[in-house]
Amino acid sequence: MTEPYGARTPGWLDRTVIAATSRLPDNWLCLRVAIGLRRLVTMRIPDDDGLDVVRWGLRMRLHPRRNGCERGALFTPQMYETGERKELFADIDKAKAASRPFVFIDIGANVGLFSLLVASQAGETAKIIAVEPETENLKRLRFNVAANAGIPIRVVPLALGESAGMVVLNVGEHDRGGLTLDRRPQRTAPITPLRRSNAARCWRY
């Protein structure tokens, strides 16, 4: 993640596949087609390589291997969490109608896609807290936030749980978003409970 945004522009084959899959209608059959087409890209890309694209009007580096949410946003952004998007956008519209900032806490933010999606819709007056403890996801999250100057997202490198302490993070073998927590003696990430006072401190972080 040391290369600046734009250093990993998709090649012609990548662009062709992404353009084709991102225009497909949102239905089961077209998703099956997209899954087949995207293999033309993912089979050639190493696990940790990403592609620089624009999604929802924001700049992102998305890694199509070993992270289902990044893969989905890269190839089929029109299908990305459509139910959740509808609910979020409705709440954002209510906040705008009431002339108040939209507050969103993204717990287990992964690489920040929901935070970025909310920021793209809610605008600069939103208050967005992205909470993510895992080191590699955190690097990708911070990169995506930094690639968009002035975006109202605060990154908090913690896990949330019932009590404060330290936890081991178990990363899913096939999907980096599939984290589980373990309170074994090894310590790899701080954990804290979510309270109103903690949320306020997070926003000042």
MARBA-3410 file (N, C-alpha, C, O; in Angstrom, 1 decimal):
205
0.8,-1.2,0.0,0.0,0.0,0.0,0.9,1.3,0.0,0.4,2.3,0.3 ~ 2.1,1.1,-0.4,3.0,2.3,-0.4,2.9,3.1,-1.7,3.2,4.3,-1.7 ~ 2.4,2.5,-2.7,2.3,3.2,-4.0,1.0,4.1,-3.9,0.0,3.7,-3.4 ~ 1.1,5.3,-4.5,0.0,6.2,-4.4,-1.2,5.8,-5.3,-1.0,4.9,-6.2 ~ -2.4,6.3,-5.0,-3.5,6.0,-5.8,-3.2,6.4,-7.3,-2.7,7.4,-7.6
-3.6,5.5,-8.2,-3.3,5.7,-9.6,-2.2,4.8,-10.1,-2.0,4.7,-11.3 ~ -1.4,4.3,-9.2,-0.2,3.5,-9.6,-0.6,2.1,-10.0,0.1,1.4,-10.7 ~ -1.8,1.7,-9.7,-2.3,0.3,-10.0,-3.6,0.4,-10.9,-4.6,-0.2,-10.6 ~ -3.5,1.2,-12.0,-4.6,1.3,-12.9,-4.9,0.0,-13.6,-3.9,-0.7,-14.0 ~ -6.1,-0.4,-13.7,-6.4,-1.7,-14.4,-5.9,-1.7,-15.8,-6.0,-0.7,-16.5
-5.4,-2.8,-16.3,-5.0,-3.0,-17.7,-6.2,-3.1,-18.6,-7.3,-3.1,-18.1 ~ -6.0,-3.3,-19.9,-7.1,-3.3,-20.8,-8.0,-4.5,-20.6,-9.2,-4.3,-20.7 ~ -7.5,-5.7,-20.3,-8.4,-6.8,-20.0,-9.2,-6.6,-18.7,-10.4,-6.9,-18.7 ~ -8.5,-6.1,-17.7,-9.2,-5.8,-16.4,-10.3,-4.8,-16.7,-11.4,-5.0,-16.2 ~ -10.0,-3.7,-17.4,-11.0,-2.7,-17.6,-12.2,-3.2,-18.4,-13.3,-2.9,-18.1
-11.9,-4.1,-19.4,-13.0,-4.7,-20.2,-13.9,-5.5,-19.4,-15.1,-5.4,-19.5 ~ -13.3,-6.4,-18.5,-14.1,-7.3,-17.7,-14.9,-6.5,-16.7,-16.1,-6.7,-16.5 ~ -14.2,-5.5,-16.0,-14.9,-4.7,-15.0,-16.1,-3.9,-15.6,-17.1,-3.8,-15.0 ~ -15.8,-3.3,-16.8,-16.9,-2.6,-17.5,-18.1,-3.5,-17.8,-19.2,-3.1,-17.7 ~ -17.8,-4.7,-18.2,-18.9,-5.6,-18.6,-19.7,-6.1,-17.4,-20.9,-6.0,-17.4
-19.0,-6.5,-16.3,-19.7,-7.0,-15.1,-20.4,-5.9,-14.4,-21.5,-6.1,-13.8 ~ -19.9,-4.6,-14.4,-20.5,-3.5,-13.6,-21.8,-3.0,-14.3,-22.5,-2.1,-13.8 ~ -22.0,-3.4,-15.6,-23.2,-3.0,-16.3,-24.3,-4.0,-16.3,-25.4,-3.8,-16.8 ~ -24.1,-5.2,-15.7,-25.1,-6.2,-15.7,-26.2,-5.9,-14.8,-26.0,-5.3,-13.7 ~ -27.4,-6.3,-15.1,-28.6,-6.1,-14.2,-28.4,-6.9,-12.9,-27.7,-7.9,-12.9
-29.0,-6.4,-11.9,-28.9,-7.0,-10.5,-29.9,-8.2,-10.4,-31.0,-8.0,-9.9 ~ -29.4,-9.3,-10.8,-30.2,-10.5,-10.6,-29.3,-11.7,-10.5,-28.1,-11.6,-10.8 ~ -29.9,-12.9,-10.1,-29.1,-14.1,-9.9,-28.3,-14.5,-11.1,-27.1,-14.9,-11.0 ~ -29.0,-14.6,-12.3,-28.3,-15.1,-13.5,-27.1,-14.2,-13.8,-26.1,-14.7,-14.2 ~ -27.3,-12.9,-13.8,-26.2,-12.0,-14.1,-25.1,-12.0,-13.1,-23.9,-11.8,-13.5
-25.4,-12.3,-11.9,-24.3,-12.5,-10.9,-23.5,-13.7,-11.3,-22.3,-13.7,-11.1 ~ -24.2,-14.8,-11.7,-23.4,-16.0,-12.1,-22.5,-15.7,-13.3,-21.4,-16.2,-13.4 ~ -23.0,-14.9,-14.3,-22.2,-14.5,-15.4,-21.0,-13.7,-14.9,-19.9,-13.9,-15.4 ~ -21.2,-12.7,-14.0,-20.1,-11.9,-13.5,-19.1,-12.7,-12.8,-17.9,-12.5,-12.9 ~ -19.5,-13.7,-12.0,-18.6,-14.6,-11.3,-17.6,-15.3,-12.3,-16.4,-15.5,-12.1
-18.2,-15.8,-13.4,-17.4,-16.4,-14.4,-16.4,-15.4,-15.1,-15.3,-15.8,-15.3 ~ -16.9,-14.3,-15.5,-16.1,-13.3,-16.1,-14.9,-12.8,-15.3,-13.8,-12.6,-15.7 ~ -15.2,-12.5,-14.0,-14.2,-11.9,-13.1,-13.0,-12.9,-12.9,-12.0,-12.4,-12.5 ~ -13.2,-14.2,-13.2,-12.1,-15.1,-13.0,-11.0,-14.7,-14.0,-9.8,-15.1,-13.8 ~ -11.3,-14.1,-15.1,-10.3,-13.7,-16.1,-9.3,-12.7,-15.5,-8.2,-12.6,-15.9
-9.8,-12.0,-14.5,-8.9,-11.0,-13.8,-8.3,-11.6,-12.6,-7.1,-11.5,-12.4 ~ -9.1,-12.2,-11.7,-8.6,-12.7,-10.4,-7.6,-13.9,-10.6,-6.7,-14.0,-9.7 ~ -7.7,-14.6,-11.6,-6.7,-15.7,-11.8,-5.3,-15.2,-12.1,-4.3,-16.0,-11.9 ~ -5.2,-14.0,-12.5,-3.9,-13.5,-12.9,-3.3,-12.6,-11.8,-2.1,-12.3,-11.8 ~ -4.1,-12.2,-10.8,-3.6,-11.2,-9.8,-3.2,-11.9,-8.5,-3.9,-12.8,-8.0
-2.0,-11.6,-8.0,-1.5,-12.2,-6.7,-2.5,-11.8,-5.6,-3.2,-10.8,-5.7 ~ -2.4,-12.5,-4.5,-3.4,-12.3,-3.4,-3.4,-10.9,-2.9,-4.5,-10.4,-2.6 ~ -2.3,-10.2,-2.8,-2.3,-8.9,-2.1,-2.3,-7.7,-3.1,-2.1,-6.6,-2.7 ~ -2.4,-8.0,-4.4,-2.5,-6.9,-5.4,-3.9,-6.3,-5.5,-4.9,-7.0,-5.3 ~ -3.9,-5.0,-5.7,-5.2,-4.3,-5.8,-5.2,-3.5,-7.1,-4.2,-3.3,-7.8
-6.4,-3.0,-7.5,-6.7,-2.2,-8.7,-7.3,-0.9,-8.2,-8.2,-0.9,-7.4 ~ -6.8,0.2,-8.8,-7.3,1.5,-8.5,-8.5,1.9,-9.4,-8.4,1.9,-10.6 ~ -9.7,2.1,-8.7,-10.9,2.4,-9.5,-11.7,3.5,-8.7,-11.3,3.9,-7.6 ~ -12.7,4.0,-9.3,-13.6,4.9,-8.7,-14.9,4.2,-8.5,-15.5,3.6,-9.4 ~ -15.4,4.2,-7.2,-16.7,3.6,-6.9,-17.5,4.6,-6.1,-17.0,5.3,-5.1
-18.8,4.8,-6.5,-19.7,5.8,-5.8,-19.1,7.2,-5.8,-19.3,7.9,-4.8 ~ -18.3,7.5,-6.8,-17.7,8.8,-6.9,-16.5,9.0,-6.1,-15.9,10.1,-6.0 ~ -16.0,7.9,-5.4,-14.8,8.0,-4.6,-13.7,7.1,-5.1,-13.9,6.1,-5.7 ~ -12.4,7.5,-4.8,-11.3,6.7,-5.3,-11.0,5.6,-4.3,-11.0,5.8,-3.1 ~ -10.7,4.4,-4.8,-10.4,3.2,-3.9,-9.4,2.3,-4.6,-9.3,2.3,-5.8
-8.7,1.6,-3.8,-7.9,0.5,-4.3,-8.5,-0.8,-3.7,-8.6,-1.0,-2.5 ~ -9.0,-1.6,-4.7,-9.7,-2.8,-4.3,-8.9,-4.1,-4.7,-8.4,-4.1,-5.8 ~ -8.9,-5.0,-3.8,-8.2,-6.3,-3.9,-9.1,-7.4,-4.2,-9.9,-7.8,-3.3 ~ -9.1,-8.0,-5.4,-10.2,-9.0,-5.7,-9.9,-10.4,-5.2,-10.7,-11.3,-5.4 ~ -8.8,-10.6,-4.6,-8.5,-11.9,-4.0,-8.6,-11.9,-2.5,-8.2,-10.9,-1.9
-9.2,-12.9,-1.9,-9.3,-13.1,-0.5,-10.1,-12.1,0.3,-9.9,-11.9,1.5 ~ -11.0,-11.3,-0.4,-11.8,-10.4,0.3,-13.1,-10.2,-0.5,-13.1,-9.5,-1.5 ~ -14.2,-10.9,-0.1,-15.4,-10.9,-0.8,-16.0,-9.5,-1.1,-16.5,-9.2,-2.1 ~ -16.0,-8.6,0.0,-16.6,-7.3,-0.2,-15.8,-6.5,-1.3,-16.4,-5.8,-2.0 ~ -14.5,-6.5,-1.2,-13.7,-5.8,-2.2,-14.0,-6.4,-3.6,-14.1,-5.6,-4.6
-14.0,-7.7,-3.8,-14.3,-8.3,-5.1,-15.7,-7.9,-5.6,-15.8,-7.6,-6.8 ~ -16.7,-7.9,-4.7,-18.0,-7.4,-5.1,-18.0,-6.0,-5.6,-18.6,-5.7,-6.6 ~ -17.4,-5.1,-4.8,-17.4,-3.7,-5.2,-16.6,-3.4,-6.4,-17.0,-2.5,-7.2 ~ -15.6,-4.2,-6.7,-14.8,-4.0,-7.9,-15.6,-4.4,-9.2,-15.6,-3.7,-10.1 ~ -16.2,-5.6,-9.1,-16.8,-6.1,-10.3,-18.3,-5.8,-10.5,-18.8,-5.6,-11.6
-19.0,-5.8,-9.4,-20.4,-5.6,-9.5,-20.9,-4.6,-8.4,-21.7,-5.0,-7.5 ~ -20.5,-3.4,-8.5,-20.9,-2.4,-7.5,-22.4,-2.1,-7.5,-22.9,-1.7,-6.4 ~ -23.1,-2.4,-8.6,-24.5,-2.2,-8.7,-25.3,-3.2,-7.8,-26.4,-3.0,-7.5 ~ -24.6,-4.3,-7.5,-25.2,-5.4,-6.7,-24.7,-5.3,-5.3,-25.2,-6.2,-4.5 ~ -23.9,-4.4,-4.9,-23.3,-4.4,-3.6,-24.3,-4.1,-2.5,-24.7,-2.9,-2.4
-24.6,-5.0,-1.6,-25.4,-4.9,-0.4,-26.6,-4.0,-0.7,-26.8,-2.9,-0.1 ~ -27.4,-4.3,-1.7,-28.5,-3.4,-2.1,-29.6,-3.2,-1.0,-30.0,-2.0,-0.9 ~ -29.9,-4.2,-0.3,-30.9,-3.9,0.8,-30.4,-3.0,1.9,-31.1,-2.1,2.3 ~ -29.1,-3.2,2.3,-28.5,-2.3,3.3,-28.4,-0.9,2.7,-28.6,0.1,3.5 ~ -28.0,-0.8,1.5,-27.8,0.6,0.9,-29.2,1.3,0.9,-29.2,2.5,1.1
-30.2,0.6,0.5,-31.5,1.3,0.5,-31.9,1.8,1.9,-32.4,3.0,2.0 ~ -31.7,1.0,2.9,-32.0,1.5,4.3,-31.1,2.6,4.7,-31.6,3.6,5.2 ~ -29.9,2.5,4.4,-28.9,3.6,4.8,-29.3,4.9,4.1,-29.3,6.0,4.7 ~ -29.5,4.8,2.8,-29.8,6.0,2.0,-31.1,6.7,2.5,-31.2,7.9,2.4 ~ -32.1,5.9,2.9,-33.3,6.4,3.4,-33.1,7.2,4.7,-33.6,8.3,4.9
-32.2,6.6,5.6,-31.9,7.4,6.8,-31.1,8.6,6.5,-31.3,9.6,7.2 ~ -30.2,8.5,5.6,-29.4,9.7,5.2,-30.3,10.8,4.7,-30.1,12.0,5.0 ~ -31.3,10.5,3.9,-32.2,11.5,3.4,-33.1,12.1,4.5,-33.3,13.3,4.4 ~ -33.4,11.3,5.5,-34.1,11.9,6.6,-33.3,12.9,7.4,-33.8,13.9,7.8 ~ -32.0,12.5,7.6,-31.1,13.4,8.3,-30.9,14.8,7.5,-30.9,15.8,8.1
-30.8,14.6,6.2,-30.7,15.9,5.3,-32.0,16.7,5.4,-31.9,17.9,5.5 ~ -33.1,16.0,5.4,-34.4,16.8,5.5,-34.5,17.5,6.8,-35.2,18.6,6.9 ~ -33.9,16.9,7.9,-34.0,17.6,9.2,-32.8,18.5,9.4,-32.7,19.1,10.5 ~ -32.0,18.7,8.4,-30.8,19.6,8.5,-29.9,19.2,9.6,-29.4,20.1,10.4 ~ -29.6,17.9,9.8,-28.7,17.5,10.8,-27.7,16.5,10.2,-28.0,15.9,9.2
-26.5,16.5,10.7,-25.5,15.6,10.1,-25.8,14.1,10.4,-26.4,13.8,11.4 ~ -25.5,13.3,9.4,-25.7,11.8,9.6,-24.5,11.2,10.3,-23.4,11.4,9.9 ~ -24.8,10.5,11.4,-23.8,9.8,12.2,-23.8,8.3,11.9,-24.9,7.7,12.0 ~ -22.7,7.8,11.6,-22.6,6.4,11.2,-21.4,5.7,11.9,-20.2,6.2,11.7 ~ -21.6,4.6,12.6,-20.5,3.9,13.2,-20.3,2.6,12.5,-21.3,1.7,12.6
-19.2,2.4,11.8,-19.0,1.2,11.0,-18.1,0.2,11.8,-16.9,0.3,11.8 ~ -18.8,-0.7,12.5,-18.1,-1.7,13.4,-17.6,-2.9,12.6,-18.4,-3.6,12.0 ~ -16.3,-3.1,12.6,-15.8,-4.1,11.7,-15.8,-3.6,10.3,-16.3,-4.2,9.4 ~ -15.1,-2.5,10.1,-15.2,-1.7,8.8,-14.5,-2.4,7.7,-14.8,-2.1,6.5 ~ -13.7,-3.4,8.0,-13.0,-4.1,6.9,-12.1,-3.0,6.1,-11.3,-2.3,6.8
-12.3,-2.9,4.9,-11.5,-1.9,4.1,-12.3,-0.6,3.9,-11.8,0.3,3.2 ~ -13.4,-0.5,4.6,-14.1,0.8,4.7,-15.2,1.0,3.6,-15.6,2.2,3.4 ~ -15.7,0.0,3.0,-16.6,0.2,1.9,-17.9,0.8,2.3,-18.5,1.7,1.7 ~ -18.5,0.4,3.5,-19.7,1.0,3.9,-19.5,2.4,4.4,-20.3,3.3,4.1 ~ -18.4,2.7,5.0,-18.1,4.1,5.4,-17.9,5.0,4.2,-18.5,6.1,4.2
-17.3,4.5,3.2,-17.1,5.2,2.0,-18.5,5.4,1.3,-18.7,6.5,0.7 ~ -19.3,4.4,1.2,-20.6,4.5,0.6,-21.4,5.5,1.3,-22.1,6.4,0.7 ~ -21.4,5.5,2.6,-22.2,6.5,3.4,-21.6,7.9,3.1,-22.4,8.9,3.0 ~ -20.3,8.1,3.1,-19.7,9.4,2.9,-20.1,9.9,1.5,-20.3,11.1,1.3 ~ -20.2,9.0,0.5,-20.5,9.5,-0.8,-22.0,10.0,-0.9,-22.3,10.9,-1.7
-22.8,9.5,0.0,-24.2,9.9,-0.1,-24.5,11.0,0.9,-25.3,11.9,0.7 ~ -23.9,11.0,2.1,-24.2,11.9,3.2,-23.5,13.2,3.1,-23.9,14.2,3.5 ~ -22.3,13.2,2.4,-21.6,14.5,2.2,-20.6,14.8,3.4,-20.4,14.0,4.3 ~ -20.0,16.0,3.3,-18.9,16.4,4.2,-19.4,16.6,5.6,-18.6,16.6,6.5 ~ -20.7,16.9,5.8,-21.2,17.1,7.2,-21.4,15.9,8.0,-21.7,16.0,9.2
-21.3,14.7,7.3,-21.5,13.5,8.1,-20.4,13.2,9.1,-19.3,13.8,9.0 ~ -20.7,12.4,10.1,-19.7,12.0,11.1,-19.7,10.5,11.0,-20.6,9.8,11.4 ~ -18.5,9.9,10.5,-18.4,8.5,10.3,-17.2,8.0,11.0,-16.1,8.5,10.9 ~ -17.4,7.0,11.8,-16.4,6.3,12.6,-16.2,4.9,12.1,-17.2,4.1,12.1 ~ -15.0,4.6,11.5,-14.8,3.3,11.0,-13.9,2.5,12.0,-12.7,2.9,12.1
-14.4,1.5,12.6,-13.7,0.7,13.6,-13.2,-0.6,13.0,-14.0,-1.4,12.5 ~ -11.9,-0.8,12.9,-11.3,-2.0,12.3,-10.0,-2.4,13.0,-9.1,-1.5,13.1 ~ -9.8,-3.6,13.6,-8.6,-4.0,14.3,-7.6,-4.7,13.5,-6.4,-4.7,13.9 ~ -7.9,-5.3,12.4,-7.0,-6.2,11.7,-6.0,-5.4,10.8,-6.4,-4.5,10.1 ~ -4.7,-5.7,10.9,-3.6,-4.9,10.4,-3.8,-4.6,8.9,-3.7,-3.5,8.5
-3.9,-5.7,8.1,-4.0,-5.5,6.7,-5.3,-4.8,6.2,-5.2,-3.9,5.4 ~ -6.4,-5.2,6.8,-7.6,-4.4,6.5,-7.5,-3.0,6.9,-8.0,-2.1,6.1 ~ -6.8,-2.7,8.0,-6.7,-1.4,8.5,-5.8,-0.5,7.5,-6.1,0.6,7.2 ~ -4.8,-1.1,6.9,-3.9,-0.4,6.0,-4.8,-0.1,4.7,-4.7,1.0,4.2 ~ -5.6,-1.0,4.3,-6.4,-0.7,3.1,-7.5,0.3,3.4,-7.7,1.2,2.5
-8.1,0.2,4.6,-9.1,1.2,5.0,-8.4,2.6,5.0,-9.0,3.6,4.4 ~ -7.3,2.8,5.6,-6.6,4.1,5.7,-6.2,4.6,4.3,-6.3,5.8,4.1 ~ -5.8,3.7,3.5,-5.4,4.1,2.1,-6.6,4.7,1.4,-6.6,5.7,0.8 ~ -7.8,4.0,1.5,-9.0,4.4,0.8,-9.5,5.8,1.3,-10.0,6.6,0.6 ~ -9.4,6.0,2.6,-9.8,7.2,3.2,-8.8,8.3,2.8,-9.2,9.4,2.4
-7.5,8.1,2.8,-6.5,9.1,2.4,-6.6,9.5,1.0,-6.2,10.6,0.6 ~ -7.1,8.5,0.1,-7.2,8.8,-1.3,-8.3,9.8,-1.6,-8.4,10.3,-2.8 ~ -9.1,10.2,-0.6,-10.2,11.1,-0.8,-10.1,12.2,0.2,-10.6,12.1,1.3 ~ -9.4,13.3,-0.2,-9.2,14.4,0.7,-10.5,15.0,1.3,-11.4,15.2,0.5 ~ -10.5,15.2,2.6,-11.7,15.9,3.2,-12.8,15.0,3.5,-13.9,15.5,4.0
-12.7,13.7,3.3,-13.8,12.8,3.5,-14.0,12.7,5.0,-13.1,12.6,5.8 ~ -15.3,12.7,5.5,-15.5,12.7,7.0,-15.5,11.4,7.6,-16.5,11.0,8.3 ~ -14.4,10.7,7.5,-14.3,9.4,8.2,-13.1,9.4,9.1,-12.0,9.8,8.8 ~ -13.3,8.9,10.4,-12.3,8.8,11.4,-12.1,7.3,11.6,-13.0,6.5,11.8 ~ -10.8,6.9,11.4,-10.4,5.5,11.5,-10.0,5.2,13.0,-9.2,5.9,13.5
-10.6,4.1,13.6,-10.2,3.7,14.9,-9.7,2.3,14.9,-10.5,1.4,14.6 ~ -8.4,2.0,15.2,-7.8,0.7,15.1,-8.1,-0.1,16.4,-7.1,-0.4,17.1 ~ -9.3,-0.5,16.6,-9.7,-1.3,17.8,-10.7,-2.4,17.4,-11.3,-2.3,16.4 ~ -10.8,-3.4,18.3,-11.9,-4.3,18.3,-12.9,-3.9,19.3,-12.5,-3.3,20.3 ~ -14.2,-4.2,19.2,-15.2,-3.9,20.1,-15.7,-5.2,20.8,-15.9,-6.2,20.1
-15.9,-5.2,22.1,-16.4,-6.3,22.8,-17.1,-5.9,24.1,-17.3,-4.8,24.3 ~ -17.3,-6.9,24.9,-18.1,-6.7,26.2,-17.2,-6.0,27.2,-17.7,-5.2,28.1 ~ -15.9,-6.2,27.2,-15.0,-5.6,28.2,-13.6,-5.3,27.5,-13.3,-5.9,26.5 ~ -12.9,-4.5,28.2,-11.6,-4.0,27.7,-10.6,-5.2,27.9,-10.7,-6.0,28.8 ~ -9.6,-5.2,27.0,-8.5,-6.2,27.1,-7.8,-6.3,25.8,-7.7,-5.4,25.0
-7.2,-7.5,25.6,-6.5,-7.8,24.3,-7.1,-9.1,23.7,-7.5,-10.0,24.4 ~ -7.1,-9.1,22.4,-7.6,-10.3,21.7,-6.7,-10.8,20.6,-6.0,-10.0,20.1 ~ -6.8,-12.0,20.2,-6.2,-12.6,19.0,-7.2,-12.5,17.9,-8.4,-12.8,18.1 ~ -6.8,-12.0,16.7,-7.6,-11.9,15.6,-7.4,-13.1,14.7,-6.3,-13.3,14.2 ~ -8.4,-13.9,14.4,-8.3,-15.0,13.5,-8.9,-14.6,12.1,-10.1,-14.4,12.0
-8.0,-14.5,11.1,-8.4,-14.0,9.8,-8.9,-15.2,8.9,-8.2,-16.2,8.9 ~ -10.0,-15.1,8.3,-10.5,-16.1,7.4,-9.5,-16.5,6.3,-9.0,-15.6,5.7 ~ -9.4,-17.8,6.1,-8.4,-18.2,5.1,-8.7,-17.7,3.7,-7.9,-17.4,2.9 ~ -10.0,-17.7,3.3,-10.5,-17.4,2.0,-11.1,-16.0,1.9,-11.3,-15.5,0.8 ~ -11.4,-15.4,3.1,-12.0,-14.1,3.1,-11.5,-13.3,4.3,-11.8,-13.6,5.4
-10.8,-12.2,4.0,-10.2,-11.4,5.0,-11.3,-10.7,5.9,-11.0,-10.4,7.0 ~ -12.5,-10.6,5.4,-13.6,-10.0,6.1,-14.2,-10.9,7.2,-14.9,-10.5,8.0 ~ -13.8,-12.2,7.1,-14.3,-13.2,8.1,-13.5,-13.3,9.4,-13.0,-14.4,9.7 ~ -13.4,-12.2,10.1,-12.6,-12.2,11.3,-13.4,-12.8,12.5,-14.6,-12.6,12.6 ~ -12.7,-13.5,13.4,-13.2,-13.9,14.7,-12.3,-13.5,15.7,-11.1,-13.3,15.5
-12.8,-13.3,17.0,-11.9,-12.9,18.1,-11.7,-14.0,19.1,-12.6,-14.9,19.2 ~ -10.5,-14.0,19.7,-10.2,-15.1,20.6,-9.4,-14.5,21.8,-8.5,-13.7,21.5 ~ -9.8,-14.8,23.0,-9.1,-14.2,24.2,-8.0,-15.1,24.7,-7.9,-15.3,25.9 ~ -7.3,-15.7,23.9,-6.1,-16.5,24.3,-5.0,-15.6,24.8,-5.1,-14.4,24.6 ~ -4.0,-16.2,25.5,-3.0,-15.3,26.1,-2.2,-14.5,25.1,-1.8,-13.3,25.5
-2.0,-14.9,23.9,-1.3,-14.1,22.9,-2.1,-12.8,22.7,-3.4,-12.8,22.6 ~ -1.4,-11.7,22.5,-2.2,-10.4,22.4,-1.8,-9.8,21.1,-0.6,-9.5,20.8 ~ -2.8,-9.5,20.3,-2.5,-8.9,19.0,-3.3,-7.6,18.7,-2.9,-6.9,17.8 ~ -4.4,-7.4,19.4,-5.2,-6.2,19.2,-5.9,-5.8,20.4,-6.4,-6.6,21.2 ~ -6.0,-4.5,20.7,-6.8,-4.0,21.9,-8.3,-4.1,21.6,-8.7,-4.0,20.5
-9.1,-4.4,22.6,-10.5,-4.5,22.5,-11.2,-3.6,23.6,-10.6,-3.5,24.7 ~ -12.3,-3.0,23.3,-12.9,-2.1,24.2,-14.4,-2.2,24.0,-14.9,-2.4,22.9 ~ -15.2,-1.9,25.1,-16.7,-1.9,24.9,-17.1,-0.6,24.2,-16.4,0.4,24.3 ~ -18.2,-0.7,23.5,-18.8,0.5,22.9,-19.8,1.2,23.8,-20.9,0.6,24.0 ~ -19.4,2.3,24.3,-20.4,3.2,25.1,-20.4,4.5,24.4,-19.6,4.9,23.6
-21.4,5.3,24.8,-21.6,6.6,24.3,-20.3,7.5,24.5,-19.9,8.2,23.6 ~ -19.7,7.4,25.7,-18.5,8.1,25.9,-17.3,7.7,25.0,-16.6,8.5,24.6 ~ -17.2,6.4,24.8,-16.2,5.9,23.9,-16.4,6.3,22.5,-15.5,6.7,21.8 ~ -17.7,6.3,22.0,-17.9,6.8,20.7,-17.5,8.3,20.5,-17.0,8.7,19.5 ~ -17.8,9.1,21.6,-17.4,10.5,21.5,-15.9,10.6,21.4,-15.4,11.4,20.7
-15.2,9.8,22.2,-13.7,9.8,22.2,-13.2,9.4,20.8,-12.2,10.0,20.2 ~ -13.9,8.4,20.2,-13.5,7.9,18.9,-13.6,9.0,17.8,-12.7,9.2,17.0 ~ -14.6,9.8,18.0,-14.8,10.9,17.0,-13.7,11.9,17.1,-13.3,12.6,16.1 ~ -13.2,12.1,18.3,-12.1,13.1,18.5,-10.7,12.5,18.2,-9.7,13.2,18.2 ~ -10.7,11.2,18.0,-9.4,10.5,17.8,-8.6,11.0,16.6,-7.6,10.5,16.3
END
